[in-house]
Amino acid sequence: ADIKGAYCTKLLADQGAEVIKIERPKGGCPTRNIPPFAGDEPHIERSLQFLYRDANKYGITLDLELPDGRHLFKKLVKTADVLVETYPPGYMENLGLHYEVLKEINPKIVMVSITDFGQTGPYRDWKGSSIVHCALSNTMISSGFAEGAPINLPGTPSYDAASLIAAISVMAALY
């Protein structure tokens, strides 16, 4: 999970789940490059965003574009309780890793997809961001000064809210 779901998996890890974060081989998770950085030194191991949201997790690199990567991923799914993914709609399906395939490997798997505008529907391919979702939720109407434009809230509150709802949903599904 990228920035849209990293807090979800952090919440699960903080509750005692064994979480394995899968990162792409080239560059790792994009959140590794988000400032601020510990000691004010830009480095992929020093992003406070990454360090906080990915604490308590194991990590591996895996290229799902390659057959070997998909094979290893399927082996992980076989013993997993939950899969949290944040790819664009259709990506997992195009790789042959959509829910119907994964539930054949592990009938008890709970799969959570956190996307900007859902997996289906007329807006599924629209691009979003934390500020876009903050604006669409009407949260920004009360931010800023009356004589000026709305301002963005600090951090990624819309992604964190989505992650919180996803984590609660995961726990309810497992229960």
N, C-alpha and C positions, 0 to 999 in steps of 0.2 A: 504494500500500500504506500502510495506517495503522500503528499501533504494532506490530501482530502481524507485519508483514513489512518494516518499514523497515530493520531490521538486515540482512535478506537482500539487499535491493537495495543497501545500503551495501557489503556484502562484495563484491558483483558490481562495483560502481563502483570500489572499491578495487583490484580485480583488472584494471581497465582497460576495463570495459564502459561504453558510453555509456548512461547511465540517465536517463530522462525521468520525473520524478515528476509525476503528474497530481493536481491538487488541485481540490476543488469551489470554485466561485466565491464562495460565501458562507462566510467564516470560514476557508477553507483547511483544511489537515490539522489534526485535533484535537490532534495532538502539539505544535502550536505554542503551546498553552495550558498545557502541563505544566511545573510548576516543577521545579527551580530555574531562575532566569533570570540571564543574564549581567548583572553589575553589580547584582544583586538588584532589577532593574527589570522588572516584568511587561510583556511586549510580545510580539506574535506573531513578531517577528524575533529574540527573545532567549532562547527556551527552549533550554536546554542539551540536553535530550532531542532536540529537533528538529535543532538545529545539528550534533550529533554524528552522528545516524543518517541525516541527509539531506545530509551533506557529499558533494562530488564528483558531484552530480546536477544535471541541468537541471530546470527546473520550468515547468509551464504550468497554467493553470486551464482547466477543461473541465467542462461540465454534461452528463453522460451522459443526463440525463432529457430533454434537448432533441434533436430530429432533427439539428440542425447539430453538436451535440456528438458524437453517435454517428457522424456522417459523418466528422468529423475523427479520431475515435478509430480508425475503420476504416482511414483513410489511414495512420495511425501503425502499425497492426498489419501493414499490407502490407509494410513494410520492417523490422519488428522481428524479433529472434531469440527473445525471451522476453517473456512477460507475467506479472507477479506481481500478484495481486489478493487483497484481504482482505475483500471484501464478504460479507454474510450469504448463506447458501445460497439459491440461486434468484434472487438479484438480477440477476446478469449474464444469466441465462436469460430473465428477465422483460423485459429491455431488448433481447433479440434479439442478445446479444453472448456467448453461451456458446461453448464450445470448438468444437462442430461448425460453427458459423457462421464463427468466426475461422479455422479451418483451411481453409475454402474460400477465404478471402481470402489466406491465407498457409499453404500446406501444411506448412512447416517450423517453424511457431511452436511453442514450448514454453510451455505455460501452467501456472502454479503458483497454486493457490488455498489460502491459509492461512486456515482457519476455526477456530472454537473446538472444534467436534465433528464436522467433516467435512461433505461436500456431501450425503451420503445417510445413511440409517439412522435409527433411532428417536430419536437424540439431536441430530440435525442442527440443530434450531431452538432448542436450549438455549443460553442466554447464558453466556459464560464470562468470565474475567478472568485476569490473571497469577497472582493469589493462588489462584484456584480450580484452575488447572492445576498450580500448585506443590503444592497439597494433594493433588490426584489422583495426582500422580507419586510420592507418598510422600517427597518431599524435605523437607517440613515436619516429618516425624517426628523429625528430628534438630536442629530449630531451637528456640531458646528455652531455658528452664530446666526442669529435671525437675519442679519443683513447680507450674509454670504451664502455660498454654496454648501451643501452637506460635505462633511469630511469623513474619510474612512476611519473606522475604528482600529485600534492597534491590534497587531497579531492577525490571526485568521479565525475570528469568532464564528463565521458561518460554517467553516469546515469543522471546527471543534464541536459545534452544535450537532452537525450531521454525524460526526464520529460518536458523540455521546448517545444519540438515538440508536445508531447502529450497534454499539456495545450493549445497550440495554436489550435491544432486539435479539442479539446473539444469546445473551443469558436467558432470556425468555424461551427462545427456541430450544436451547439445551435442556432447560428445566422441563 
